[in-house]
Amino acid sequence: MSNNHQLNSGISIMISTEKTLSEVIEVLKSRGYTEDFNLLEVAISYRNDGEKVNLNDIVIDKTYRFTGQNDLEDEAILYAVRNLKDGAKGIFVNGFGIYIDDEASEIISKIIVHEDDNDDWTMKK
């Protein structure tokens, strides 16, 4: 398993894991990351009431990269994100390589990285 750490500059470093995308999503859900932040692409909100979300209130807690060892369509980046204003936590998934979603990438580029390696279950201690 390959692990990368956060740089002091706040730049997100992707953690590569041997787990599948769905396995990591399940672990994150069990840790409270239950909202679908990909809804920000179409509605500028992930909330049921549709209230707009200020991207300045959103931070990226972790970034995971998945490589499609047998199929390039399996390449993805998973962001564990949270809203500092209301405490909501969720995930944001984007493709990688030729399958990257430019609109999703633009949204992610506006979100601050605030990673904490002390709370990373993928790292061997």
Buried (B, 14 or more C-beta within 10 A) or exposed (E): EEEBEBEEEEEBBBBEBEBEBEEBBEBBEEEEBEBEBBBBBEEBBBBEEEEEBEBEBBBBBBBBBBEBEEEEEBBBBBBBBBBEEEEBBBBBBBBBEEEEBEEBEEBBEEBBBBBEEEEBEBBEE
